[in-house]
């Protein structure tokens, strides 16, 4: 399968290792992964900030750039949700749903001998609705011990511009999330959205926690 890789702004600037891991997993499974160099923001930030016309231009650009691929994949459920829900993209997938639902693969040959907890992000729960796909993949990673996260479906407090406009509320939500993550005894917290991992990772770091954030793609790429 010829797959277009959509890195996203956060992936490109802050988590390039998650973008590379996404390509590594799919190439290991025998697929051809291409990175269109002309890709830009999908428009999610503009929508969040109240600029729908500017967002529409970026959405149309996204559709043009990624037309013609058998599928488009991204290590971000929030950006995938944006282009599907707002711009009508029909062939764009978050990595776990591409693997489990489209490719019907739930074991990618990964090995990660650590205790891990999974944070289901708001977009993955309510927009892309990936369901159990990430958990199916994690349960098939060699050596991985999956720890259930208390109050898992609660937001981490990031929410795009929410964390800036409502900083105090966001910080309180983050503190609750970090408490729950640490209560699992896990060494790693994983998720599908880099923005949420940056939020949670920052909160954990500031309190001196030993728990580290890691994108799902990085776990799946590990051997």
Backbone bond lengths (Angstrom), bond angles and torsions (degrees), N, CA, C in turn:
res aa  C-N    CA-C-N  psi(-1)  N-CA   C-N-CA  omega(-1)  CA-C   N-CA-C  phi
1 X - - - 1.450 - - 1.535 109.76 -
2 X 1.328 116.29 139.06 1.462 122.29 176.89 1.528 108.57 -94.44
3 X 1.321 115.64 114.95 1.461 121.30 -171.19 1.523 110.29 -119.02
4 X 1.340 115.78 129.95 1.457 120.85 174.96 1.517 109.95 -87.31
5 X 1.324 117.27 134.49 1.460 122.49 -177.96 1.527 109.89 -102.49
6 X 1.336 116.21 117.01 1.457 122.25 177.89 1.523 108.36 -101.49
7 X 1.332 116.23 110.58 1.463 120.92 -171.26 1.524 113.24 -75.60
8 X 1.320 118.10 -35.62 1.475 127.02 -173.36 1.526 110.36 75.68
9 X 1.326 116.19 160.73 1.467 121.76 -178.91 1.531 111.69 -62.75
10 X 1.333 115.82 -48.62 1.468 119.56 -179.09 1.527 110.42 -64.30
11 X 1.326 116.51 -42.09 1.458 119.73 179.11 1.516 112.08 -61.39
12 X 1.328 116.02 -43.75 1.455 120.95 -176.90 1.524 111.87 -67.09
13 X 1.329 116.94 -40.81 1.467 120.11 -173.20 1.523 114.34 -93.96
14 X 1.333 117.52 -31.67 1.461 120.66 -171.27 1.531 114.50 -116.94
15 X 1.329 117.23 -29.71 1.469 119.60 -175.46 1.530 111.56 -133.46
16 X 1.328 117.79 54.79 1.470 118.71 179.78 1.524 112.94 -61.28
17 X 1.336 116.79 -25.46 1.462 119.39 179.15 1.530 111.52 -66.07
18 X 1.331 117.96 -30.36 1.460 120.97 176.87 1.527 110.87 -72.42
19 X 1.331 116.03 -35.81 1.468 120.54 176.78 1.521 110.13 -65.40
20 X 1.332 116.57 -46.31 1.457 120.57 178.77 1.525 110.68 -62.96
21 X 1.331 116.59 -40.00 1.461 120.34 179.91 1.521 111.32 -63.12
22 X 1.327 117.08 -36.39 1.465 120.92 177.35 1.523 110.56 -59.94
23 X 1.318 115.77 -46.04 1.466 119.89 177.74 1.523 111.03 -65.22
24 X 1.317 117.11 -41.06 1.472 120.79 -178.30 1.527 111.41 -60.35
25 X 1.328 116.52 -44.13 1.467 120.27 -178.72 1.526 110.43 -61.66
26 X 1.325 116.82 -47.17 1.460 120.37 -176.23 1.523 111.97 -70.87
27 X 1.326 117.22 -36.39 1.464 119.69 177.28 1.526 110.89 -68.75
28 X 1.305 117.24 -34.39 1.464 120.83 176.30 1.522 111.30 -62.74
29 X 1.326 115.96 -28.96 1.463 121.16 178.29 1.526 112.65 -86.36
30 X 1.336 116.27 1.38 1.457 120.07 174.08 1.513 116.10 97.63
31 X 1.330 117.79 10.87 1.449 120.72 -178.57 1.532 110.94 -95.35
32 X 1.321 115.25 155.20 1.456 122.13 177.29 1.522 108.61 -94.05
33 X 1.316 117.04 117.18 1.467 122.05 -177.31 1.521 109.04 -109.52
34 X 1.334 116.01 126.54 1.467 121.36 -179.46 1.526 109.91 -120.71
35 X 1.333 115.15 143.96 1.461 121.87 -179.51 1.526 109.17 -114.67
36 X 1.337 118.97 101.09 1.466 120.16 177.47 1.532 110.20 -67.33
37 X 1.318 117.23 115.23 1.456 121.62 -173.14 1.528 113.17 -67.42
38 X 1.332 117.79 -20.19 1.462 120.68 -177.51 1.522 113.57 -84.51
39 X 1.313 118.06 1.84 1.465 120.87 -179.94 1.519 111.65 -65.22
40 X 1.352 115.05 148.27 1.460 121.55 178.96 1.528 108.65 -135.55
41 X 1.321 116.37 -163.62 1.463 121.68 176.23 1.531 110.22 -59.18
42 X 1.328 116.52 145.48 1.466 121.01 179.75 1.523 112.52 -81.71
43 X 1.328 117.68 -11.76 1.453 121.04 179.94 1.512 115.19 104.93
44 X 1.335 116.97 -0.92 1.461 119.40 -177.93 1.528 112.12 -60.87
45 X 1.318 117.15 -42.74 1.457 120.34 -179.43 1.528 111.65 -62.39
46 X 1.314 116.26 -37.05 1.454 121.12 179.54 1.529 110.64 -68.33
47 X 1.327 116.44 -40.41 1.463 120.01 175.95 1.521 111.13 -61.65
48 X 1.329 115.73 -45.26 1.464 120.40 -179.34 1.524 112.09 -61.60
49 X 1.325 115.54 -31.91 1.461 119.97 -176.46 1.524 113.21 -91.70
50 X 1.345 116.80 -0.35 1.455 119.79 176.39 1.517 115.44 90.26
51 X 1.331 117.27 30.10 1.463 121.34 178.59 1.538 110.07 -121.73
52 X 1.334 117.57 71.94 1.470 120.41 -174.74 1.524 114.22 -65.79
53 X 1.332 118.47 -32.73 1.465 120.00 -179.30 1.525 110.89 -67.10
54 X 1.313 115.90 -43.88 1.463 120.04 177.43 1.534 110.59 -65.15
55 X 1.331 115.80 -38.44 1.465 120.05 178.51 1.521 111.16 -63.53
56 X 1.332 116.46 -39.38 1.462 121.03 -179.14 1.528 111.11 -62.24
57 X 1.336 116.62 -39.02 1.459 120.15 178.35 1.531 110.98 -62.18
58 X 1.331 115.85 -42.54 1.463 119.70 178.72 1.526 111.40 -69.08
59 X 1.339 116.04 -36.38 1.455 119.68 176.93 1.520 111.71 -63.46
60 X 1.318 116.68 -42.81 1.471 120.12 177.91 1.525 110.56 -64.53
61 X 1.320 116.28 -37.70 1.465 120.43 177.61 1.526 110.43 -63.31
62 X 1.316 115.69 -43.02 1.469 120.40 177.86 1.524 110.12 -57.33
63 X 1.316 117.14 -47.56 1.459 121.42 -177.82 1.529 111.40 -61.29
64 X 1.322 117.33 -38.39 1.467 120.38 178.67 1.520 111.47 -67.71
65 X 1.322 115.79 -45.84 1.465 120.24 -175.43 1.531 111.80 -64.99
66 X 1.334 116.30 -38.85 1.464 119.35 -174.72 1.527 113.93 -99.66
67 X 1.301 117.04 12.85 1.460 119.99 175.41 1.531 109.40 -70.04
68 X 1.322 116.61 145.07 1.460 120.73 174.21 1.512 115.78 96.26
69 X 1.329 118.15 -9.45 1.461 119.69 177.16 1.530 110.48 -83.18
70 X 1.323 115.58 152.85 1.465 119.56 174.97 1.518 110.39 -65.09
71 X 1.319 115.96 -31.75 1.467 122.22 176.36 1.530 107.44 -161.59
72 X 1.327 115.52 158.52 1.458 122.20 174.34 1.521 107.08 -121.69
73 X 1.334 116.85 135.09 1.462 120.75 -177.30 1.519 109.59 -124.69
74 X 1.327 115.57 149.87 1.456 120.62 176.82 1.522 109.68 -147.17
75 X 1.347 117.58 144.20 1.462 120.84 175.19 1.527 111.45 -84.74
76 X 1.336 116.50 41.26 1.464 121.01 -178.68 1.522 109.69 -151.64
77 X 1.328 116.86 109.91 1.462 119.31 178.98 1.520 111.78 -69.88
78 X 1.343 118.08 -28.01 1.459 119.98 -178.98 1.527 111.36 -69.77
79 X 1.327 117.95 -41.94 1.458 120.29 178.22 1.527 111.16 -70.63
80 X 1.310 116.90 -38.28 1.461 120.29 175.11 1.525 110.05 -60.66
81 X 1.326 116.33 -44.51 1.458 120.17 178.65 1.511 111.91 -60.62
82 X 1.332 117.07 -38.07 1.469 121.14 -179.75 1.517 111.47 -62.89
83 X 1.320 117.09 -50.52 1.471 118.76 -175.74 1.521 111.93 -71.85
84 X 1.314 117.51 -26.81 1.466 119.45 177.52 1.522 111.78 -78.73
85 X 1.337 116.51 -47.60 1.457 120.68 -173.62 1.524 112.80 -78.05
86 X 1.309 117.99 -34.87 1.462 120.87 -173.22 1.527 113.87 -103.15
87 X 1.331 116.91 -27.72 1.460 118.70 -174.09 1.526 113.84 -117.44
88 X 1.312 117.54 2.57 1.455 120.70 172.14 1.508 116.34 79.45
89 X 1.330 118.39 15.02 1.465 119.73 176.13 1.521 109.67 -66.57
90 X 1.316 116.74 136.61 1.468 120.41 -175.31 1.520 113.36 -117.61
91 X 1.308 117.40 -7.37 1.467 120.27 -173.50 1.524 111.59 -124.40
92 X 1.334 115.73 29.97 1.460 121.78 -176.47 1.526 109.10 -113.45
93 X 1.327 116.79 133.49 1.453 121.56 -172.84 1.530 111.59 -133.98
94 X 1.300 115.84 144.46 1.460 121.84 162.42 1.526 106.58 -72.15
95 X 1.326 117.95 151.34 1.466 121.27 -170.92 1.520 113.45 -54.89
96 X 1.327 118.66 -48.08 1.467 119.73 -174.58 1.529 112.01 -65.55
97 X 1.323 117.54 -37.64 1.463 118.66 179.80 1.524 111.09 -74.02
98 X 1.330 117.87 -31.19 1.462 119.66 174.15 1.524 110.18 -62.58
99 X 1.327 115.76 -46.09 1.457 120.11 -178.48 1.525 112.15 -64.49
100 X 1.325 116.23 -52.12 1.458 120.33 -170.95 1.534 112.62 -80.00
101 X 1.327 117.10 -42.74 1.465 119.66 -173.71 1.521 113.72 -90.60
102 X 1.326 116.60 -42.64 1.471 119.07 -176.81 1.523 111.28 -86.23
103 X 1.334 117.10 -46.99 1.457 121.10 -176.56 1.520 113.00 -91.73
104 X 1.344 116.61 -11.42 1.470 122.98 179.46 1.527 111.51 56.98
105 X 1.319 115.37 47.04 1.469 122.93 177.85 1.519 108.34 -122.82
106 X 1.322 117.32 126.46 1.467 119.07 174.80 1.521 112.34 -123.51
107 X 1.331 116.56 6.06 1.461 121.61 175.20 1.527 107.18 -135.18
108 X 1.326 116.75 110.64 1.463 120.78 -176.34 1.525 112.29 -102.45
109 X 1.323 116.12 10.86 1.461 120.15 178.00 1.514 114.31 78.41
110 X 1.336 116.57 23.91 1.460 120.64 -177.85 1.524 112.13 -83.98
111 X 1.325 115.43 156.88 1.465 122.32 174.28 1.524 108.18 -138.82
112 X 1.334 116.27 127.80 1.466 121.18 -178.16 1.523 107.43 -152.15
113 X 1.324 118.11 89.08 1.469 122.30 -171.67 1.526 113.57 -79.13
114 X 1.317 115.50 69.18 1.456 120.89 -178.07 1.533 109.94 -145.59
115 X 1.328 115.87 160.41 1.464 121.69 173.32 1.537 107.66 -84.92
116 X 1.325 115.78 125.11 1.461 121.95 -172.35 1.519 109.86 -129.86
117 X 1.335 116.75 140.75 1.461 120.49 170.66 1.522 108.33 -116.45
118 X 1.333 115.77 149.63 1.465 121.38 -174.94 1.518 110.78 -114.12
119 X 1.336 115.90 124.93 1.463 122.10 175.95 1.526 109.09 -99.89
120 X 1.342 118.27 112.35 1.464 120.46 176.65 1.528 109.78 -78.82
121 X 1.298 117.16 111.81 1.463 121.03 -175.88 1.526 111.16 -69.85
122 X 1.323 115.05 160.82 1.469 120.01 -177.15 1.524 112.13 -58.75
123 X 1.331 116.80 -44.66 1.467 119.28 -179.36 1.528 111.83 -67.00
124 X 1.332 117.06 -38.08 1.468 118.82 -179.94 1.520 111.18 -67.90
125 X 1.330 116.72 -29.32 1.466 120.90 178.29 1.519 112.64 -79.01
126 X 1.330 116.82 -44.13 1.463 120.43 -164.56 1.519 115.20 -113.66
127 X 1.331 117.82 -12.07 1.465 119.77 -179.61 1.531 110.74 -115.61
128 X 1.325 117.15 -64.05 1.469 118.17 176.46 1.517 112.27 -75.84
129 X 1.311 116.66 -24.49 1.475 122.49 176.24 1.537 111.37 52.56
130 X 1.308 115.23 58.44 1.464 120.04 -178.23 1.527 112.46 -73.69
131 X 1.319 117.42 -16.44 1.459 120.65 175.75 1.516 113.53 62.02
132 X 1.318 115.71 -130.76 1.462 122.02 -174.96 1.525 113.74 -87.26
133 X 1.338 117.48 0.00 1.466 120.04 -174.90 1.535 113.26 -53.44
134 X 1.337 119.50 -48.34 1.478 118.20 179.26 1.523 112.91 -62.05
135 X 1.328 116.53 -36.53 1.463 119.87 -179.17 1.522 111.48 -70.20
136 X 1.326 117.48 -37.26 1.469 120.17 175.21 1.525 109.99 -58.03
137 X 1.311 116.82 -43.81 1.463 120.90 -179.12 1.523 111.60 -67.59
138 X 1.315 116.86 -44.04 1.469 120.73 -178.76 1.527 111.40 -63.91
139 X 1.320 117.28 -37.42 1.472 120.45 -178.64 1.518 112.23 -68.43
140 X 1.333 117.07 -15.85 1.463 120.37 179.30 1.522 113.12 -103.39
141 X 1.320 117.07 9.62 1.467 120.68 176.19 1.527 108.88 -84.50
142 X 1.320 117.24 125.80 1.466 122.19 -177.63 1.527 111.24 -60.36
143 X 1.316 116.07 129.68 1.451 121.28 173.90 1.520 115.14 81.25
144 X 1.329 117.85 -7.49 1.465 120.07 -176.87 1.522 110.91 -81.63
145 X 1.318 116.04 132.09 1.459 122.44 174.38 1.526 107.64 -105.41
146 X 1.325 116.44 115.74 1.463 121.59 -175.60 1.522 109.97 -92.20
147 X 1.338 115.88 120.00 1.459 121.91 -179.13 1.523 109.38 -104.32
148 X 1.319 116.93 128.47 1.465 120.92 -178.59 1.534 110.20 -69.47
149 X 1.320 115.84 134.52 1.456 121.77 -178.87 1.528 110.55 -90.96
150 X 1.336 118.81 121.51 1.467 120.42 176.04 1.527 110.95 -62.25
151 X 1.320 116.26 144.45 1.471 122.17 178.11 1.526 110.63 49.60
152 X 1.326 114.63 43.58 1.465 121.01 -171.05 1.522 113.37 -59.05
153 X 1.325 117.30 -36.10 1.460 119.67 -172.59 1.527 113.75 -81.63
154 X 1.323 117.92 1.55 1.460 120.47 176.36 1.527 110.54 -77.87
155 X 1.329 116.42 141.79 1.459 123.60 -179.75 1.530 111.12 -63.12
156 X 1.315 115.82 147.69 1.471 120.53 177.04 1.525 112.12 -82.31
157 X 1.328 116.93 -8.57 1.453 120.44 178.15 1.511 115.13 99.59
158 X 1.338 117.33 -2.16 1.465 117.99 -178.61 1.528 110.68 -73.26
159 X 1.323 117.32 -73.92 1.462 120.87 173.37 1.509 114.85 58.47
160 X 1.328 118.57 37.20 1.458 120.48 178.89 1.518 111.49 63.49
161 X 1.330 116.01 -123.15 1.463 120.48 -178.83 1.527 112.64 -71.00
162 X 1.334 117.79 -12.46 1.463 121.01 179.09 1.524 111.32 -56.56
163 X 1.316 116.53 -40.90 1.470 120.43 -177.02 1.522 112.43 -67.96
164 X 1.324 116.29 -18.92 1.462 120.41 177.81 1.521 110.72 -92.33
165 X 1.323 116.08 -47.05 1.463 120.93 -176.22 1.528 111.34 -72.54
166 X 1.332 116.02 -32.64 1.468 121.29 -178.78 1.530 109.64 -122.36
167 X 1.303 115.48 59.77 1.463 121.01 -171.01 1.528 113.09 -60.90
168 X 1.319 117.80 -41.10 1.462 119.91 -177.68 1.526 111.59 -65.94
169 X 1.326 115.79 -44.17 1.473 119.87 178.09 1.516 110.61 -65.17
170 X 1.323 115.68 -42.29 1.462 120.64 178.59 1.522 110.92 -59.52
171 X 1.323 116.85 -43.19 1.469 120.67 -179.22 1.521 111.76 -64.65
172 X 1.343 116.44 -37.30 1.461 120.09 178.37 1.524 110.96 -66.98
173 X 1.334 116.48 -40.99 1.464 120.62 177.70 1.515 110.91 -64.91
174 X 1.323 116.16 -39.49 1.462 120.79 178.26 1.525 111.26 -63.69
175 X 1.318 117.12 -40.69 1.466 120.22 179.33 1.521 110.85 -61.03
176 X 1.339 116.72 -42.38 1.465 120.62 177.04 1.524 110.79 -61.52
177 X 1.334 115.95 -43.70 1.460 119.75 -178.89 1.527 111.07 -64.30
178 X 1.325 116.99 -42.94 1.465 120.28 179.29 1.527 111.24 -63.99
179 X 1.330 117.26 -37.17 1.469 120.67 175.98 1.528 110.25 -58.87
180 X 1.319 115.63 -44.77 1.472 120.19 -178.38 1.521 111.27 -67.48
181 X 1.329 116.37 -40.85 1.468 120.06 178.94 1.516 110.30 -61.66
182 X 1.320 117.47 -46.32 1.459 120.56 -178.69 1.525 112.19 -66.99
183 X 1.334 116.69 -30.24 1.462 120.61 -179.40 1.526 112.37 -65.59
184 X 1.321 118.14 -20.75 1.466 121.14 -179.32 1.522 112.82 -74.91
185 X 1.330 117.17 -18.93 1.457 120.16 -175.72 1.520 113.32 75.12
186 X 1.322 116.48 11.48 1.457 120.70 -178.60 1.520 111.19 -76.31
187 X 1.318 115.52 155.05 1.451 120.86 174.68 1.512 112.05 -91.96
188 X 1.358 115.71 -18.76 1.456 120.84 -178.06 1.522 110.02 -137.17
189 X 1.325 115.17 145.09 1.468 122.14 171.80 1.517 106.92 -116.71
190 X 1.329 116.74 124.67 1.456 120.33 -179.17 1.515 111.17 -115.74
191 X 1.324 115.38 158.85 1.463 122.58 179.53 1.520 108.24 -161.55
192 X 1.341 115.81 178.16 1.461 121.58 -177.57 1.522 113.19 -100.31
193 X 1.332 116.89 -10.08 1.459 120.81 -175.82 1.523 110.75 -119.44
194 X 1.331 115.74 123.48 1.449 120.01 -179.85 1.519 113.47 -62.12
195 X 1.320 116.65 -34.24 1.465 119.78 -179.34 1.528 111.14 -63.12
196 X 1.315 116.98 -42.84 1.462 120.61 178.42 1.530 110.90 -68.29
197 X 1.318 116.97 -36.26 1.461 120.08 177.46 1.527 111.39 -66.69
198 X 1.330 116.90 -36.31 1.456 119.65 175.69 1.525 110.89 -65.81
199 X 1.336 116.10 -39.83 1.461 120.80 178.02 1.528 111.18 -63.40
200 X 1.328 115.74 -51.73 1.465 120.37 -178.35 1.522 110.69 -66.91
201 X 1.336 116.06 -42.50 1.456 119.61 179.69 1.513 112.46 -61.85
202 X 1.340 116.37 -38.72 1.458 119.92 177.48 1.516 111.89 -64.34
203 X 1.341 115.76 -42.62 1.461 119.98 178.88 1.516 112.33 -63.91
204 X 1.322 116.47 -42.26 1.462 120.76 179.44 1.529 110.87 -66.18
205 X 1.322 116.34 -40.93 1.467 120.37 -179.39 1.521 111.62 -63.66
206 X 1.323 116.27 -42.11 1.464 119.69 -177.60 1.525 112.73 -66.12
207 X 1.334 116.43 -25.75 1.468 118.27 178.30 1.527 111.59 -95.33
208 X 1.321 116.57 6.34 1.453 120.70 176.72 1.518 114.12 73.46
209 X 1.312 117.09 25.47 1.459 121.25 -178.28 1.522 111.38 -71.30
210 X 1.323 115.15 152.09 1.462 120.22 176.13 1.527 111.58 -86.39
211 X 1.339 118.12 -9.50 1.465 121.91 -178.20 1.524 109.60 -75.56
212 X 1.331 116.29 133.72 1.456 120.58 -178.97 1.529 110.83 -114.37
213 X 1.338 116.87 143.24 1.462 119.75 176.12 1.525 110.31 -80.25
214 X 1.321 116.41 146.68 1.459 120.34 177.33 1.527 108.98 -153.71
215 X 1.308 116.10 134.72 1.466 119.82 -179.63 1.524 110.34 -71.71
216 X 1.322 116.14 147.10 1.467 120.11 178.67 1.527 111.73 -54.31
217 X 1.317 117.14 -40.51 1.458 120.10 -178.70 1.522 112.21 -58.52
218 X 1.319 117.15 -36.36 1.461 120.81 179.78 1.513 111.97 -67.47
219 X 1.325 116.84 -36.26 1.455 120.20 175.53 1.524 110.67 -66.84
220 X 1.326 116.11 -42.63 1.468 120.23 -177.89 1.525 111.57 -69.58
221 X 1.331 116.82 -25.35 1.470 119.97 179.28 1.519 112.03 -83.98
222 X 1.331 116.69 -14.83 1.466 120.20 -175.32 1.521 111.03 -73.13
223 X 1.325 116.22 137.07 1.458 120.76 176.53 1.519 110.61 -132.82
